[in-house]
Amino acid sequence: MGIVFKQSLNNTVVTYLGFGIGALNTLVLYLNFMTPKYYGLVNVVMSAAMVLMPILAFGVPNTLVKFYSSFKNERASDSFMTLMLFLPLALVIPIAGITFLAHETIGNFLSKENPIVKNYVWPIFLMGIAMAYFEVFYAWARVRMRSVFGNFMKEVFSRFGITLLLICLYLDFISVETFIPIAVGIYLLRTLIMALYAFKIRGPRLIFQAPENIRNILVYSSLIILGGSAAIVLLEIDKVMINQFIEIENVAYYSVAGFIAMVIAVPSRSMHQITYPLTAEILNRKDKLALKELYQRSSLTLYIVSGLLFIVILLNLDDLYELLPEAYRNGFVIFIWLGSAKVYDALLGNNNSILYNSDYYRAILFMGVLLAVLTILLNLWLIPKYGLDGAAIASFLAFFIYNTVKLIYVKAKFGILPFTGETIKVSVLLIVIGTMFYFIELPFYPIVNIILKGILISVLYVGILYRFKISKDIFGVLSNFLKK
């Protein structure tokens, strides 16, 4: 776990830097420099591009990670990398043609409830391409165990670019109508920079010769399109569907609560950048003991961190909403549902990595597709009935069912669970500390209250973890820190 924890820690720092910039954008700049209508439009465009991204990528990011370590000579590896570089074009080109021919029809569908969306079909498509090829080049670097720069580009670069755009919007250097096209340009630039970095690590040596196992590669890539699409549908479809049923301003209100909940997922996103290729390597050498250890230790570490973030945010949510414009203050219930889903997701550790890199990926991908369909049906039912709370409930139910299915499947096929006795100890600790501080209300300005309560909760929580050595990884990091 040394390389995992070290790079995960670096990635966590980078990711939180990105989320800090994202918080500035989401909770301050967007709310003050852009109307809810256009802020909602920005979220719809980005979410629609995210839904499109795994299709345009043709499953290549996952395929790169799964198969790269299986090639034992340079020529075979170069042939594989060449295929990975050009494979997305097999879908990018025909989808571009469909977009060109059916532009009006697609625009009418997206703008059924909100006409403002109609003129943004091409920006959605171009942003989807930029996101897809960024993930390809990011995976190109990750298979060489170089994840930090790519994580910086993913989490920091694009958000900082948006910050600059929002400042330019405030200063009237750009108009709100040109904001999205320029944002698309930022995502395209990010992809270009990532490509140059990836090629610096391992330059492309083009060999247009099919790898020996090309059939397995293409089958896996095709199925990963389904799995990747299912995963993105679970994450992003709620905002797209809110646009289909109620005023687009509600997407902005929902996105603020969703961003707050997303903070809980930062440690998971950071750790998965390195556990994904490491899990693939362990599976390729069929080391069951190493797989079980990685599964349980990643689960415990992520649960400890995400659980702390959940209770700190939950117990400070009233003060946090006091700092926001009144229209954005009705997200308490949304955070509860979405935040709970993120904690459960963290509890599963590297479960996704195990499934997508194993020989059992076909079954779980089809399960993911069925659950993506279930997500859409739940949104169709709950959004018209309960509005934004309905979208949050639909997302929670979809995540809960999906993660439970994956948990059971890994247990059935590998005979391992992510839970240990320490998982129970952490759960009890979270409940006790959460209950204690629920009844404590500080009388100061909201920012002061948030800082003080956050420090008190964190010190008590981390102190107990350290005193009783509940996690080897957490204890090791804290011991090194205290020695220094």
Sequence and secondary structure as in RCSB ss.txt:
>XXXX:A:sequence
MGIVFKQSLNNTVVTYLGFGIGALNTLVLYLNFMTPKYYGLVNVVMSAAMVLMPILAFGVPNTLVKFYSSFKNER
ASDSFMTLMLFLPLALVIPIAGITFLAHETIGNFLSKENPIVKNYVWPIFLMGIAMAYFEVFYAWARVRMRSVFG
NFMKEVFSRFGITLLLICLYLDFISVETFIPIAVGIYLLRTLIMALYAFKIRGPRLIFQAPENIRNILVYSSLII
LGGSAAIVLLEIDKVMINQFIEIENVAYYSVAGFIAMVIAVPSRSMHQITYPLTAEILNRKDKLALKELYQRSSL
TLYIVSGLLFIVILLNLDDLYELLPEAYRNGFVIFIWLGSAKVYDALLGNNNSILYNSDYYRAILFMGVLLAVLT
ILLNLWLIPKYGLDGAAIASFLAFFIYNTVKLIYVKAKFGILPFTGETIKVSVLLIVIGTMFYFIELPFYPIVNI
ILKGILISVLYVGILYRFKISKDIFGVLSNFLKK
>XXXX:A:secstr
 HHHHHHHHHHHHHHHHHHHHHHHIIIIIHHHHS HHHHHHHHHHHHHHHHHHHHHHTTHHHHHHHHHTT  SHH
HHHHHHHHHHHTTHHHHHHHHHHHHHTHHHHHHHHTSS GGGGGGHHHHHHHHHHHHHHHHHHHHHHTTT  HHH
HHIIIIIHHHHHHHHHHHHHTTSS HHHHHHHHHHHHHHHHHHHHHHHHHHS      S  TTHHHHHHHHHHHH
HHHHHHHHHHHHHHHHHHHHS THHHHHHHHHHHHHHGGGHHHHHHHHHHHHHHHHHHHTT HHHHHHHHHHHHH
HHHHHHHHHHHHHHHHHHHHHHTS GGG   HHHHHHHHHHHHHHHHTTTHHHHHHTSTTHHHHHHHHHHHHHHH
HHHHHHHHHHHTHHHHHHHHHHHHHHHHHHHHHHHHHHH   S  HHHHHHHHHHHHHHHHHHT    S HHHHH
HHHHHHHHHHHHHHHHHTT  HHHHHHHHHHHH 
